[in-house]
Amino acid sequence: MALFKKRTVGKPGEWYYCLEHKKVEEGPECPAKDRFGPYASRGEAEHALEIARERNVEWENDPRWHDSAARGSEDD
């Protein structure tokens, strides 16, 4: 008996952005490695790449994610 049941149909109301097909889909249609989500709305999924860019900038500029030793060596 399998420990995890593969979900073949998505849940209504879960939205994803497929990176391979460059489209929004309701419920996961494509493999997890090719998508962002889930998002609460279609509109949010449509902006998935923009959201990811904003989060990357926040992460790159967040001092909590960079130790002071690494930052000190860049200044030398």
mmJSON file of the N, C-alpha and C atoms, coordinates in Angstrom:
{"data_MODEL":{"atom_site":{
"group_PDB":["ATOM","ATOM","ATOM","ATOM","ATOM","ATOM","ATOM","ATOM","ATOM","ATOM","ATOM","ATOM","ATOM","ATOM","ATOM","ATOM","ATOM","ATOM","ATOM","ATOM","ATOM","ATOM","ATOM","ATOM","ATOM","ATOM","ATOM","ATOM","ATOM","ATOM","ATOM","ATOM","ATOM","ATOM","ATOM","ATOM","ATOM","ATOM","ATOM","ATOM","ATOM","ATOM","ATOM","ATOM","ATOM","ATOM","ATOM","ATOM","ATOM","ATOM","ATOM","ATOM","ATOM","ATOM","ATOM","ATOM","ATOM","ATOM","ATOM","ATOM","ATOM","ATOM","ATOM","ATOM","ATOM","ATOM","ATOM","ATOM","ATOM","ATOM","ATOM","ATOM","ATOM","ATOM","ATOM","ATOM","ATOM","ATOM","ATOM","ATOM","ATOM","ATOM","ATOM","ATOM","ATOM","ATOM","ATOM","ATOM","ATOM","ATOM","ATOM","ATOM","ATOM","ATOM","ATOM","ATOM","ATOM","ATOM","ATOM","ATOM","ATOM","ATOM","ATOM","ATOM","ATOM","ATOM","ATOM","ATOM","ATOM","ATOM","ATOM","ATOM","ATOM","ATOM","ATOM","ATOM","ATOM","ATOM","ATOM","ATOM","ATOM","ATOM","ATOM","ATOM","ATOM","ATOM","ATOM","ATOM","ATOM","ATOM","ATOM","ATOM","ATOM","ATOM","ATOM","ATOM","ATOM","ATOM","ATOM","ATOM","ATOM","ATOM","ATOM","ATOM","ATOM","ATOM","ATOM","ATOM","ATOM","ATOM","ATOM","ATOM","ATOM","ATOM","ATOM","ATOM","ATOM","ATOM","ATOM","ATOM","ATOM","ATOM","ATOM","ATOM","ATOM","ATOM","ATOM","ATOM","ATOM","ATOM","ATOM","ATOM","ATOM","ATOM","ATOM","ATOM","ATOM","ATOM","ATOM","ATOM","ATOM","ATOM","ATOM","ATOM","ATOM","ATOM","ATOM","ATOM","ATOM","ATOM","ATOM","ATOM","ATOM","ATOM","ATOM","ATOM","ATOM","ATOM","ATOM","ATOM","ATOM","ATOM","ATOM","ATOM","ATOM","ATOM","ATOM","ATOM","ATOM","ATOM","ATOM","ATOM","ATOM","ATOM","ATOM","ATOM","ATOM","ATOM","ATOM","ATOM","ATOM","ATOM","ATOM","ATOM","ATOM","ATOM","ATOM","ATOM"],
"id":[1,2,3,4,5,6,7,8,9,10,11,12,13,14,15,16,17,18,19,20,21,22,23,24,25,26,27,28,29,30,31,32,33,34,35,36,37,38,39,40,41,42,43,44,45,46,47,48,49,50,51,52,53,54,55,56,57,58,59,60,61,62,63,64,65,66,67,68,69,70,71,72,73,74,75,76,77,78,79,80,81,82,83,84,85,86,87,88,89,90,91,92,93,94,95,96,97,98,99,100,101,102,103,104,105,106,107,108,109,110,111,112,113,114,115,116,117,118,119,120,121,122,123,124,125,126,127,128,129,130,131,132,133,134,135,136,137,138,139,140,141,142,143,144,145,146,147,148,149,150,151,152,153,154,155,156,157,158,159,160,161,162,163,164,165,166,167,168,169,170,171,172,173,174,175,176,177,178,179,180,181,182,183,184,185,186,187,188,189,190,191,192,193,194,195,196,197,198,199,200,201,202,203,204,205,206,207,208,209,210,211,212,213,214,215,216,217,218,219,220,221,222,223,224,225,226,227,228],
"type_symbol":["N","C","C","N","C","C","N","C","C","N","C","C","N","C","C","N","C","C","N","C","C","N","C","C","N","C","C","N","C","C","N","C","C","N","C","C","N","C","C","N","C","C","N","C","C","N","C","C","N","C","C","N","C","C","N","C","C","N","C","C","N","C","C","N","C","C","N","C","C","N","C","C","N","C","C","N","C","C","N","C","C","N","C","C","N","C","C","N","C","C","N","C","C","N","C","C","N","C","C","N","C","C","N","C","C","N","C","C","N","C","C","N","C","C","N","C","C","N","C","C","N","C","C","N","C","C","N","C","C","N","C","C","N","C","C","N","C","C","N","C","C","N","C","C","N","C","C","N","C","C","N","C","C","N","C","C","N","C","C","N","C","C","N","C","C","N","C","C","N","C","C","N","C","C","N","C","C","N","C","C","N","C","C","N","C","C","N","C","C","N","C","C","N","C","C","N","C","C","N","C","C","N","C","C","N","C","C","N","C","C","N","C","C","N","C","C","N","C","C","N","C","C","N","C","C","N","C","C"],
"label_atom_id":["N","CA","C","N","CA","C","N","CA","C","N","CA","C","N","CA","C","N","CA","C","N","CA","C","N","CA","C","N","CA","C","N","CA","C","N","CA","C","N","CA","C","N","CA","C","N","CA","C","N","CA","C","N","CA","C","N","CA","C","N","CA","C","N","CA","C","N","CA","C","N","CA","C","N","CA","C","N","CA","C","N","CA","C","N","CA","C","N","CA","C","N","CA","C","N","CA","C","N","CA","C","N","CA","C","N","CA","C","N","CA","C","N","CA","C","N","CA","C","N","CA","C","N","CA","C","N","CA","C","N","CA","C","N","CA","C","N","CA","C","N","CA","C","N","CA","C","N","CA","C","N","CA","C","N","CA","C","N","CA","C","N","CA","C","N","CA","C","N","CA","C","N","CA","C","N","CA","C","N","CA","C","N","CA","C","N","CA","C","N","CA","C","N","CA","C","N","CA","C","N","CA","C","N","CA","C","N","CA","C","N","CA","C","N","CA","C","N","CA","C","N","CA","C","N","CA","C","N","CA","C","N","CA","C","N","CA","C","N","CA","C","N","CA","C","N","CA","C","N","CA","C","N","CA","C","N","CA","C","N","CA","C","N","CA","C"],
"label_alt_id":[null,null,null,null,null,null,null,null,null,null,null,null,null,null,null,null,null,null,null,null,null,null,null,null,null,null,null,null,null,null,null,null,null,null,null,null,null,null,null,null,null,null,null,null,null,null,null,null,null,null,null,null,null,null,null,null,null,null,null,null,null,null,null,null,null,null,null,null,null,null,null,null,null,null,null,null,null,null,null,null,null,null,null,null,null,null,null,null,null,null,null,null,null,null,null,null,null,null,null,null,null,null,null,null,null,null,null,null,null,null,null,null,null,null,null,null,null,null,null,null,null,null,null,null,null,null,null,null,null,null,null,null,null,null,null,null,null,null,null,null,null,null,null,null,null,null,null,null,null,null,null,null,null,null,null,null,null,null,null,null,null,null,null,null,null,null,null,null,null,null,null,null,null,null,null,null,null,null,null,null,null,null,null,null,null,null,null,null,null,null,null,null,null,null,null,null,null,null,null,null,null,null,null,null,null,null,null,null,null,null,null,null,null,null,null,null,null,null,null,null,null,null,null,null,null,null,null,null],
"label_comp_id":["MET","MET","MET","ALA","ALA","ALA","LEU","LEU","LEU","PHE","PHE","PHE","LYS","LYS","LYS","LYS","LYS","LYS","ARG","ARG","ARG","THR","THR","THR","VAL","VAL","VAL","GLY","GLY","GLY","LYS","LYS","LYS","PRO","PRO","PRO","GLY","GLY","GLY","GLU","GLU","GLU","TRP","TRP","TRP","TYR","TYR","TYR","TYR","TYR","TYR","CYS","CYS","CYS","LEU","LEU","LEU","GLU","GLU","GLU","HIS","HIS","HIS","LYS","LYS","LYS","LYS","LYS","LYS","VAL","VAL","VAL","GLU","GLU","GLU","GLU","GLU","GLU","GLY","GLY","GLY","PRO","PRO","PRO","GLU","GLU","GLU","CYS","CYS","CYS","PRO","PRO","PRO","ALA","ALA","ALA","LYS","LYS","LYS","ASP","ASP","ASP","ARG","ARG","ARG","PHE","PHE","PHE","GLY","GLY","GLY","PRO","PRO","PRO","TYR","TYR","TYR","ALA","ALA","ALA","SER","SER","SER","ARG","ARG","ARG","GLY","GLY","GLY","GLU","GLU","GLU","ALA","ALA","ALA","GLU","GLU","GLU","HIS","HIS","HIS","ALA","ALA","ALA","LEU","LEU","LEU","GLU","GLU","GLU","ILE","ILE","ILE","ALA","ALA","ALA","ARG","ARG","ARG","GLU","GLU","GLU","ARG","ARG","ARG","ASN","ASN","ASN","VAL","VAL","VAL","GLU","GLU","GLU","TRP","TRP","TRP","GLU","GLU","GLU","ASN","ASN","ASN","ASP","ASP","ASP","PRO","PRO","PRO","ARG","ARG","ARG","TRP","TRP","TRP","HIS","HIS","HIS","ASP","ASP","ASP","SER","SER","SER","ALA","ALA","ALA","ALA","ALA","ALA","ARG","ARG","ARG","GLY","GLY","GLY","SER","SER","SER","GLU","GLU","GLU","ASP","ASP","ASP","ASP","ASP","ASP"],
"label_asym_id":["A","A","A","A","A","A","A","A","A","A","A","A","A","A","A","A","A","A","A","A","A","A","A","A","A","A","A","A","A","A","A","A","A","A","A","A","A","A","A","A","A","A","A","A","A","A","A","A","A","A","A","A","A","A","A","A","A","A","A","A","A","A","A","A","A","A","A","A","A","A","A","A","A","A","A","A","A","A","A","A","A","A","A","A","A","A","A","A","A","A","A","A","A","A","A","A","A","A","A","A","A","A","A","A","A","A","A","A","A","A","A","A","A","A","A","A","A","A","A","A","A","A","A","A","A","A","A","A","A","A","A","A","A","A","A","A","A","A","A","A","A","A","A","A","A","A","A","A","A","A","A","A","A","A","A","A","A","A","A","A","A","A","A","A","A","A","A","A","A","A","A","A","A","A","A","A","A","A","A","A","A","A","A","A","A","A","A","A","A","A","A","A","A","A","A","A","A","A","A","A","A","A","A","A","A","A","A","A","A","A","A","A","A","A","A","A","A","A","A","A","A","A","A","A","A","A","A","A"],
"label_entity_id":["1","1","1","1","1","1","1","1","1","1","1","1","1","1","1","1","1","1","1","1","1","1","1","1","1","1","1","1","1","1","1","1","1","1","1","1","1","1","1","1","1","1","1","1","1","1","1","1","1","1","1","1","1","1","1","1","1","1","1","1","1","1","1","1","1","1","1","1","1","1","1","1","1","1","1","1","1","1","1","1","1","1","1","1","1","1","1","1","1","1","1","1","1","1","1","1","1","1","1","1","1","1","1","1","1","1","1","1","1","1","1","1","1","1","1","1","1","1","1","1","1","1","1","1","1","1","1","1","1","1","1","1","1","1","1","1","1","1","1","1","1","1","1","1","1","1","1","1","1","1","1","1","1","1","1","1","1","1","1","1","1","1","1","1","1","1","1","1","1","1","1","1","1","1","1","1","1","1","1","1","1","1","1","1","1","1","1","1","1","1","1","1","1","1","1","1","1","1","1","1","1","1","1","1","1","1","1","1","1","1","1","1","1","1","1","1","1","1","1","1","1","1","1","1","1","1","1","1"],
"label_seq_id":[1,1,1,2,2,2,3,3,3,4,4,4,5,5,5,6,6,6,7,7,7,8,8,8,9,9,9,10,10,10,11,11,11,12,12,12,13,13,13,14,14,14,15,15,15,16,16,16,17,17,17,18,18,18,19,19,19,20,20,20,21,21,21,22,22,22,23,23,23,24,24,24,25,25,25,26,26,26,27,27,27,28,28,28,29,29,29,30,30,30,31,31,31,32,32,32,33,33,33,34,34,34,35,35,35,36,36,36,37,37,37,38,38,38,39,39,39,40,40,40,41,41,41,42,42,42,43,43,43,44,44,44,45,45,45,46,46,46,47,47,47,48,48,48,49,49,49,50,50,50,51,51,51,52,52,52,53,53,53,54,54,54,55,55,55,56,56,56,57,57,57,58,58,58,59,59,59,60,60,60,61,61,61,62,62,62,63,63,63,64,64,64,65,65,65,66,66,66,67,67,67,68,68,68,69,69,69,70,70,70,71,71,71,72,72,72,73,73,73,74,74,74,75,75,75,76,76,76],
"pdbx_PDB_ins_code":[null,null,null,null,null,null,null,null,null,null,null,null,null,null,null,null,null,null,null,null,null,null,null,null,null,null,null,null,null,null,null,null,null,null,null,null,null,null,null,null,null,null,null,null,null,null,null,null,null,null,null,null,null,null,null,null,null,null,null,null,null,null,null,null,null,null,null,null,null,null,null,null,null,null,null,null,null,null,null,null,null,null,null,null,null,null,null,null,null,null,null,null,null,null,null,null,null,null,null,null,null,null,null,null,null,null,null,null,null,null,null,null,null,null,null,null,null,null,null,null,null,null,null,null,null,null,null,null,null,null,null,null,null,null,null,null,null,null,null,null,null,null,null,null,null,null,null,null,null,null,null,null,null,null,null,null,null,null,null,null,null,null,null,null,null,null,null,null,null,null,null,null,null,null,null,null,null,null,null,null,null,null,null,null,null,null,null,null,null,null,null,null,null,null,null,null,null,null,null,null,null,null,null,null,null,null,null,null,null,null,null,null,null,null,null,null,null,null,null,null,null,null,null,null,null,null,null,null],
"Cartn_x":[0.84,0.0,0.882,0.556,1.337,1.135,2.203,2.103,1.434,1.705,1.167,0.365,-0.827,-1.681,-1.432,-1.144,-0.894,-2.206,-2.222,-3.422,-3.414,-4.396,-4.438,-5.319,-6.197,-7.087,-6.896,-6.8,-6.617,-7.89,-7.722,-8.871,-9.4,-10.694,-11.246,-10.835,-10.459,-10.049,-8.555,-7.794,-6.328,-5.81,-5.05,-4.535,-3.024,-2.492,-1.058,-0.623,0.673,1.248,2.245,2.015,2.906,4.057,5.274,6.466,6.796,6.442,6.739,5.791,4.501,3.499,3.169,3.711,3.482,1.993,1.274,-0.162,-0.633,-1.783,-2.428,-3.327,-3.329,-4.187,-4.864,-6.098,-6.814,-6.547,-6.047,-5.638,-4.344,-3.532,-2.254,-2.452,-2.148,-2.192,-0.798,0.192,1.573,2.332,3.474,4.269,4.702,4.886,5.263,6.55,7.469,8.746,8.568,7.413,7.169,6.159,5.84,4.796,5.063,4.441,4.393,2.975,2.826,1.504,1.422,0.287,-1.003,-1.208,-2.036,-2.458,-3.95,-4.417,-5.818,-6.747,-6.2,-7.052,-6.323,-7.095,-6.526,-5.629,-6.089,-5.319,-3.961,-3.925,-2.662,-1.725,-2.258,-1.441,-0.925,-1.714,-1.279,-0.059,0.115,1.255,2.344,2.371,3.31,4.764,5.133,6.532,6.902,5.98,6.218,6.361,5.498,5.568,6.906,7.343,8.623,9.784,9.754,10.81,10.866,9.69,9.636,10.17,9.811,10.294,11.8,12.326,13.775,14.511,14.001,14.638,14.591,13.436,13.32,14.335,14.445,15.371,16.816,17.173,18.55,18.941,17.959,18.227,17.893,17.52,17.163,18.407,18.831,20.059,19.963,18.749,18.607,19.071,19.142,19.52,20.991,21.714,23.132,23.925,24.884,25.668,26.704,27.085,27.967,29.351,29.807,31.13,31.167,30.122,30.066,29.999,29.218,29.122,30.442,31.141,32.424,33.472,33.458,34.455,34.187,32.951,32.638,33.146,33.218,33.646,35.162,35.909,37.381,37.928],
"Cartn_y":[-1.187,0.0,1.247,2.195,3.421,4.313,4.946,5.862,7.162,7.608,8.87,8.618,9.114,8.96,10.133,9.852,10.902,11.582,12.873,13.64,13.95,13.464,13.667,14.847,15.258,16.377,17.417,18.676,19.735,20.085,20.798,21.261,22.541,22.66,23.918,25.068,26.163,27.324,27.391,26.376,26.431,26.814,27.862,28.357,28.245,27.9,27.712,28.441,28.744,29.289,28.269,27.774,26.789,27.515,27.225,27.859,27.351,26.129,25.551,26.068,26.118,26.529,28.016,28.687,30.128,30.443,29.664,29.888,29.583,30.158,29.923,28.704,27.876,26.688,26.517,26.064,25.796,24.362,24.186,22.851,22.488,21.655,21.33,20.433,20.95,20.156,19.667,20.508,20.178,19.727,19.067,18.606,19.763,19.477,20.491,21.21,20.517,21.145,22.244,22.288,23.257,24.333,24.471,25.437,26.177,27.339,28.12,28.016,27.982,27.968,26.967,26.827,27.366,28.815,29.499,30.857,30.845,31.841,31.896,32.334,33.032,33.52,33.428,33.48,33.466,34.69,35.84,37.077,37.002,36.414,36.259,35.328,34.249,33.324,33.987,34.888,35.6,36.465,36.89,37.728,36.926,35.624,34.749,35.145,35.452,35.807,37.131,38.073,39.364,39.187,38.367,38.077,37.422,36.482,35.804,36.8,37.703,38.716,39.595,40.05,40.895,40.163,38.902,38.121,37.909,37.712,37.544,38.809,39.974,41.247,41.416,41.123,41.22,40.312,39.081,38.129,38.593,39.072,39.507,40.7,41.502,42.691,42.531,41.347,41.104,40.707,41.55,41.247,39.976,39.535,38.312,37.084,37.156,36.008,36.042,37.034,37.15,37.297,36.433,36.578,37.684,38.289,39.462,39.094,37.873,37.467,37.531,37.077,37.105,38.53,39.379,40.77,41.496,41.172,41.819,41.492,40.27,39.889,40.544,40.903,41.583,43.009,43.63,45.019,45.167,44.094,44.167,44.448],
"Cartn_z":[0.0,0.0,0.0,-0.844,-0.957,0.264,0.692,1.824,1.425,0.209,-0.265,-1.529,-1.533,-2.702,-3.642,-4.889,-5.859,-6.218,-6.08,-6.394,-7.877,-8.589,-10.036,-10.425,-9.54,-9.826,-8.739,-9.137,-8.166,-7.438,-6.354,-5.582,-6.235,-6.358,-6.866,-5.956,-6.544,-5.764,-5.506,-5.868,-5.776,-7.153,-7.212,-8.487,-8.515,-9.66,-9.857,-11.12,-11.171,-12.399,-12.914,-14.137,-14.744,-15.426,-14.991,-15.544,-16.942,-17.226,-18.536,-19.61,-19.295,-20.285,-20.199,-19.192,-18.993,-18.911,-18.073,-17.943,-16.53,-16.207,-14.919,-15.061,-14.027,-14.053,-12.696,-12.732,-11.483,-11.096,-9.902,-9.475,-10.173,-9.585,-10.228,-11.442,-12.604,-13.827,-14.195,-13.95,-14.303,-13.053,-13.245,-12.099,-11.191,-9.93,-8.936,-9.319,-9.955,-10.324,-11.361,-12.024,-13.089,-12.71,-11.419,-11.089,-9.788,-9.673,-8.439,-7.902,-6.605,-6.01,-4.887,-4.28,-4.705,-4.277,-5.046,-4.748,-4.467,-3.733,-3.33,-4.454,-5.46,-6.54,-7.875,-8.934,-10.287,-10.492,-10.028,-10.177,-9.502,-8.327,-7.613,-8.396,-8.942,-9.734,-11.006,-11.589,-12.794,-12.523,-11.28,-10.896,-10.187,-10.383,-9.672,-9.899,-11.13,-11.408,-10.761,-10.773,-10.125,-8.614,-8.032,-6.593,-6.254,-7.083,-6.844,-6.926,-7.912,-8.041,-6.794,-6.327,-5.134,-3.908,-3.763,-2.621,-2.698,-3.895,-4.047,-3.645,-4.046,-3.669,-2.157,-1.55,-0.09,0.593,0.107,0.709,0.559,-0.63,-0.874,-0.011,0.392,1.19,2.661,3.087,4.48,5.268,6.214,6.964,7.804,8.112,8.904,8.137,6.809,5.986,5.58,6.045,5.702,6.991,7.202,8.425,8.241,9.341,9.292,8.773,8.967,8.459,6.929,6.29,4.824,4.321,4.993,4.575,4.792,5.887,6.164,5.131,4.6,3.604,2.264,1.979,0.719,0.723,1.924,2.029,1.918,2.05,2.034,0.663],
"occupancy":[1.0,1.0,1.0,1.0,1.0,1.0,1.0,1.0,1.0,1.0,1.0,1.0,1.0,1.0,1.0,1.0,1.0,1.0,1.0,1.0,1.0,1.0,1.0,1.0,1.0,1.0,1.0,1.0,1.0,1.0,1.0,1.0,1.0,1.0,1.0,1.0,1.0,1.0,1.0,1.0,1.0,1.0,1.0,1.0,1.0,1.0,1.0,1.0,1.0,1.0,1.0,1.0,1.0,1.0,1.0,1.0,1.0,1.0,1.0,1.0,1.0,1.0,1.0,1.0,1.0,1.0,1.0,1.0,1.0,1.0,1.0,1.0,1.0,1.0,1.0,1.0,1.0,1.0,1.0,1.0,1.0,1.0,1.0,1.0,1.0,1.0,1.0,1.0,1.0,1.0,1.0,1.0,1.0,1.0,1.0,1.0,1.0,1.0,1.0,1.0,1.0,1.0,1.0,1.0,1.0,1.0,1.0,1.0,1.0,1.0,1.0,1.0,1.0,1.0,1.0,1.0,1.0,1.0,1.0,1.0,1.0,1.0,1.0,1.0,1.0,1.0,1.0,1.0,1.0,1.0,1.0,1.0,1.0,1.0,1.0,1.0,1.0,1.0,1.0,1.0,1.0,1.0,1.0,1.0,1.0,1.0,1.0,1.0,1.0,1.0,1.0,1.0,1.0,1.0,1.0,1.0,1.0,1.0,1.0,1.0,1.0,1.0,1.0,1.0,1.0,1.0,1.0,1.0,1.0,1.0,1.0,1.0,1.0,1.0,1.0,1.0,1.0,1.0,1.0,1.0,1.0,1.0,1.0,1.0,1.0,1.0,1.0,1.0,1.0,1.0,1.0,1.0,1.0,1.0,1.0,1.0,1.0,1.0,1.0,1.0,1.0,1.0,1.0,1.0,1.0,1.0,1.0,1.0,1.0,1.0,1.0,1.0,1.0,1.0,1.0,1.0,1.0,1.0,1.0,1.0,1.0,1.0,1.0,1.0,1.0,1.0,1.0,1.0],
"B_iso_or_equiv":[0.0,0.0,0.0,0.0,0.0,0.0,0.0,0.0,0.0,0.0,0.0,0.0,0.0,0.0,0.0,0.0,0.0,0.0,0.0,0.0,0.0,0.0,0.0,0.0,0.0,0.0,0.0,0.0,0.0,0.0,0.0,0.0,0.0,0.0,0.0,0.0,0.0,0.0,0.0,0.0,0.0,0.0,0.0,0.0,0.0,0.0,0.0,0.0,0.0,0.0,0.0,0.0,0.0,0.0,0.0,0.0,0.0,0.0,0.0,0.0,0.0,0.0,0.0,0.0,0.0,0.0,0.0,0.0,0.0,0.0,0.0,0.0,0.0,0.0,0.0,0.0,0.0,0.0,0.0,0.0,0.0,0.0,0.0,0.0,0.0,0.0,0.0,0.0,0.0,0.0,0.0,0.0,0.0,0.0,0.0,0.0,0.0,0.0,0.0,0.0,0.0,0.0,0.0,0.0,0.0,0.0,0.0,0.0,0.0,0.0,0.0,0.0,0.0,0.0,0.0,0.0,0.0,0.0,0.0,0.0,0.0,0.0,0.0,0.0,0.0,0.0,0.0,0.0,0.0,0.0,0.0,0.0,0.0,0.0,0.0,0.0,0.0,0.0,0.0,0.0,0.0,0.0,0.0,0.0,0.0,0.0,0.0,0.0,0.0,0.0,0.0,0.0,0.0,0.0,0.0,0.0,0.0,0.0,0.0,0.0,0.0,0.0,0.0,0.0,0.0,0.0,0.0,0.0,0.0,0.0,0.0,0.0,0.0,0.0,0.0,0.0,0.0,0.0,0.0,0.0,0.0,0.0,0.0,0.0,0.0,0.0,0.0,0.0,0.0,0.0,0.0,0.0,0.0,0.0,0.0,0.0,0.0,0.0,0.0,0.0,0.0,0.0,0.0,0.0,0.0,0.0,0.0,0.0,0.0,0.0,0.0,0.0,0.0,0.0,0.0,0.0,0.0,0.0,0.0,0.0,0.0,0.0,0.0,0.0,0.0,0.0,0.0,0.0],
"pdbx_formal_charge":[null,null,null,null,null,null,null,null,null,null,null,null,null,null,null,null,null,null,null,null,null,null,null,null,null,null,null,null,null,null,null,null,null,null,null,null,null,null,null,null,null,null,null,null,null,null,null,null,null,null,null,null,null,null,null,null,null,null,null,null,null,null,null,null,null,null,null,null,null,null,null,null,null,null,null,null,null,null,null,null,null,null,null,null,null,null,null,null,null,null,null,null,null,null,null,null,null,null,null,null,null,null,null,null,null,null,null,null,null,null,null,null,null,null,null,null,null,null,null,null,null,null,null,null,null,null,null,null,null,null,null,null,null,null,null,null,null,null,null,null,null,null,null,null,null,null,null,null,null,null,null,null,null,null,null,null,null,null,null,null,null,null,null,null,null,null,null,null,null,null,null,null,null,null,null,null,null,null,null,null,null,null,null,null,null,null,null,null,null,null,null,null,null,null,null,null,null,null,null,null,null,null,null,null,null,null,null,null,null,null,null,null,null,null,null,null,null,null,null,null,null,null,null,null,null,null,null,null],
"auth_seq_id":[1,1,1,2,2,2,3,3,3,4,4,4,5,5,5,6,6,6,7,7,7,8,8,8,9,9,9,10,10,10,11,11,11,12,12,12,13,13,13,14,14,14,15,15,15,16,16,16,17,17,17,18,18,18,19,19,19,20,20,20,21,21,21,22,22,22,23,23,23,24,24,24,25,25,25,26,26,26,27,27,27,28,28,28,29,29,29,30,30,30,31,31,31,32,32,32,33,33,33,34,34,34,35,35,35,36,36,36,37,37,37,38,38,38,39,39,39,40,40,40,41,41,41,42,42,42,43,43,43,44,44,44,45,45,45,46,46,46,47,47,47,48,48,48,49,49,49,50,50,50,51,51,51,52,52,52,53,53,53,54,54,54,55,55,55,56,56,56,57,57,57,58,58,58,59,59,59,60,60,60,61,61,61,62,62,62,63,63,63,64,64,64,65,65,65,66,66,66,67,67,67,68,68,68,69,69,69,70,70,70,71,71,71,72,72,72,73,73,73,74,74,74,75,75,75,76,76,76],
"auth_comp_id":["MET","MET","MET","ALA","ALA","ALA","LEU","LEU","LEU","PHE","PHE","PHE","LYS","LYS","LYS","LYS","LYS","LYS","ARG","ARG","ARG","THR","THR","THR","VAL","VAL","VAL","GLY","GLY","GLY","LYS","LYS","LYS","PRO","PRO","PRO","GLY","GLY","GLY","GLU","GLU","GLU","TRP","TRP","TRP","TYR","TYR","TYR","TYR","TYR","TYR","CYS","CYS","CYS","LEU","LEU","LEU","GLU","GLU","GLU","HIS","HIS","HIS","LYS","LYS","LYS","LYS","LYS","LYS","VAL","VAL","VAL","GLU","GLU","GLU","GLU","GLU","GLU","GLY","GLY","GLY","PRO","PRO","PRO","GLU","GLU","GLU","CYS","CYS","CYS","PRO","PRO","PRO","ALA","ALA","ALA","LYS","LYS","LYS","ASP","ASP","ASP","ARG","ARG","ARG","PHE","PHE","PHE","GLY","GLY","GLY","PRO","PRO","PRO","TYR","TYR","TYR","ALA","ALA","ALA","SER","SER","SER","ARG","ARG","ARG","GLY","GLY","GLY","GLU","GLU","GLU","ALA","ALA","ALA","GLU","GLU","GLU","HIS","HIS","HIS","ALA","ALA","ALA","LEU","LEU","LEU","GLU","GLU","GLU","ILE","ILE","ILE","ALA","ALA","ALA","ARG","ARG","ARG","GLU","GLU","GLU","ARG","ARG","ARG","ASN","ASN","ASN","VAL","VAL","VAL","GLU","GLU","GLU","TRP","TRP","TRP","GLU","GLU","GLU","ASN","ASN","ASN","ASP","ASP","ASP","PRO","PRO","PRO","ARG","ARG","ARG","TRP","TRP","TRP","HIS","HIS","HIS","ASP","ASP","ASP","SER","SER","SER","ALA","ALA","ALA","ALA","ALA","ALA","ARG","ARG","ARG","GLY","GLY","GLY","SER","SER","SER","GLU","GLU","GLU","ASP","ASP","ASP","ASP","ASP","ASP"],
"auth_asym_id":["A","A","A","A","A","A","A","A","A","A","A","A","A","A","A","A","A","A","A","A","A","A","A","A","A","A","A","A","A","A","A","A","A","A","A","A","A","A","A","A","A","A","A","A","A","A","A","A","A","A","A","A","A","A","A","A","A","A","A","A","A","A","A","A","A","A","A","A","A","A","A","A","A","A","A","A","A","A","A","A","A","A","A","A","A","A","A","A","A","A","A","A","A","A","A","A","A","A","A","A","A","A","A","A","A","A","A","A","A","A","A","A","A","A","A","A","A","A","A","A","A","A","A","A","A","A","A","A","A","A","A","A","A","A","A","A","A","A","A","A","A","A","A","A","A","A","A","A","A","A","A","A","A","A","A","A","A","A","A","A","A","A","A","A","A","A","A","A","A","A","A","A","A","A","A","A","A","A","A","A","A","A","A","A","A","A","A","A","A","A","A","A","A","A","A","A","A","A","A","A","A","A","A","A","A","A","A","A","A","A","A","A","A","A","A","A","A","A","A","A","A","A","A","A","A","A","A","A"],
"auth_atom_id":["N","CA","C","N","CA","C","N","CA","C","N","CA","C","N","CA","C","N","CA","C","N","CA","C","N","CA","C","N","CA","C","N","CA","C","N","CA","C","N","CA","C","N","CA","C","N","CA","C","N","CA","C","N","CA","C","N","CA","C","N","CA","C","N","CA","C","N","CA","C","N","CA","C","N","CA","C","N","CA","C","N","CA","C","N","CA","C","N","CA","C","N","CA","C","N","CA","C","N","CA","C","N","CA","C","N","CA","C","N","CA","C","N","CA","C","N","CA","C","N","CA","C","N","CA","C","N","CA","C","N","CA","C","N","CA","C","N","CA","C","N","CA","C","N","CA","C","N","CA","C","N","CA","C","N","CA","C","N","CA","C","N","CA","C","N","CA","C","N","CA","C","N","CA","C","N","CA","C","N","CA","C","N","CA","C","N","CA","C","N","CA","C","N","CA","C","N","CA","C","N","CA","C","N","CA","C","N","CA","C","N","CA","C","N","CA","C","N","CA","C","N","CA","C","N","CA","C","N","CA","C","N","CA","C","N","CA","C","N","CA","C","N","CA","C","N","CA","C","N","CA","C","N","CA","C","N","CA","C","N","CA","C","N","CA","C"],
"pdbx_PDB_model_num":[1,1,1,1,1,1,1,1,1,1,1,1,1,1,1,1,1,1,1,1,1,1,1,1,1,1,1,1,1,1,1,1,1,1,1,1,1,1,1,1,1,1,1,1,1,1,1,1,1,1,1,1,1,1,1,1,1,1,1,1,1,1,1,1,1,1,1,1,1,1,1,1,1,1,1,1,1,1,1,1,1,1,1,1,1,1,1,1,1,1,1,1,1,1,1,1,1,1,1,1,1,1,1,1,1,1,1,1,1,1,1,1,1,1,1,1,1,1,1,1,1,1,1,1,1,1,1,1,1,1,1,1,1,1,1,1,1,1,1,1,1,1,1,1,1,1,1,1,1,1,1,1,1,1,1,1,1,1,1,1,1,1,1,1,1,1,1,1,1,1,1,1,1,1,1,1,1,1,1,1,1,1,1,1,1,1,1,1,1,1,1,1,1,1,1,1,1,1,1,1,1,1,1,1,1,1,1,1,1,1,1,1,1,1,1,1,1,1,1,1,1,1,1,1,1,1,1,1]
}}}
